[in-house]
Amino acid sequence: MLVQSIPRPLPDTTRRLQKANKAFRDAVASEMQAAARQAGVKIRMDNFIAIPFDDSGAVTVNAMIEGADRVSIEQLAKGADVLFVYSVTKLGPAGRQIDPGFYVVRVSQNAASGQWVTQFRNSQGRIVLETDATVERPDIQTGIQAAFLQQVESTNREIETLRALPEHVEDFQHYVLLLRK
């Protein structure tokens, strides 16, 4: 097996990439904040995630609702708005997909069955999709991300994107860290 070293980017290249990434993140943050204000929610833009699909410009963005990281598991079970999502592609399971756009994502637990539920509310405040969710750990951030990823995985386009992500966890974590900067 031949192992080749990948040369480090030149300082000038690194600066250009950092500048382009900052411009992209600033533009996305501005659009997300404007849409969130219209939806009546406050969002955190210090850790949003943008997932580009291909060269077409298709992207899904999710930002945490302000305070969602401080929600206890008991509060989450009663129902809490946790994410503000934008997708340029349809979201949801086959046959129940919702149109591209901005959505407030609420996670709750059915008291009778114990089943976790994710609801997507459109810009008019109407629930347009409700689906089962999985919250496996008392770590709220993990639960919030799991609920979002469950929705992402339910569409063909998102599945293709997830399959295209780096195979190694370290590479994926590095990719996410780059997006968060």
Secondary structure as the mmCIF struct_conf table of DSSP 4:
data_model
#
loop_
_struct_conf.conf_type_id
_struct_conf.id
_struct_conf.beg_label_comp_id
_struct_conf.beg_label_asym_id
_struct_conf.beg_label_seq_id
_struct_conf.end_label_comp_id
_struct_conf.end_label_asym_id
_struct_conf.end_label_seq_id
HELX_LH_PP_P HELX_LH_PP_P1 SER A 5 LEU A 10
HELX_RH_AL_P HELX_RH_AL_P1 PRO A 11 ALA A 39
TURN_TY1_P TURN_TY1_P1 GLY A 40 GLY A 40
STRN STRN1 ILE A 43 ILE A 43
BEND BEND1 ASP A 46 ASN A 47
STRN STRN2 ILE A 49 PRO A 52
BEND BEND2 ASP A 54 ASP A 54
TURN_TY1_P TURN_TY1_P2 ASP A 55 SER A 56
STRN STRN3 VAL A 59 MET A 64
STRN STRN4 ILE A 65 ILE A 65
TURN_TY1_P TURN_TY1_P3 GLU A 66 GLY A 67
HELX_RH_3T_P HELX_RH_3T_P1 ALA A 68 ARG A 70
HELX_RH_AL_P HELX_RH_AL_P2 ILE A 73 LYS A 78
STRN STRN5 ALA A 80 SER A 87
BEND BEND3 VAL A 88 THR A 89
STRN STRN6 LEU A 91 LEU A 91
BEND BEND4 GLY A 92 PRO A 93
TURN_TY1_P TURN_TY1_P4 ALA A 94 GLY A 95
BEND BEND5 ARG A 96 ARG A 96
STRN STRN7 ILE A 98 ILE A 98
BEND BEND6 PRO A 100 PRO A 100
STRN STRN8 GLY A 101 GLN A 109
TURN_TY1_P TURN_TY1_P5 ALA A 111 SER A 113
STRN STRN9 TRP A 116 ARG A 121
TURN_TY1_P TURN_TY1_P6 SER A 123 GLN A 124
BEND BEND7 GLY A 125 GLY A 125
STRN STRN10 ILE A 127 ALA A 133
BEND BEND8 ARG A 137 PRO A 138
HELX_RH_AL_P HELX_RH_AL_P3 ILE A 140 GLU A 153
TURN_TY1_P TURN_TY1_P7 SER A 154 SER A 154
BEND BEND9 THR A 155 THR A 155
HELX_RH_AL_P HELX_RH_AL_P4 ASN A 156 ALA A 164
BEND BEND10 LEU A 165 LEU A 165
BEND BEND11 GLU A 167 HIS A 168
HELX_RH_AL_P HELX_RH_AL_P5 VAL A 169 ARG A 180
#
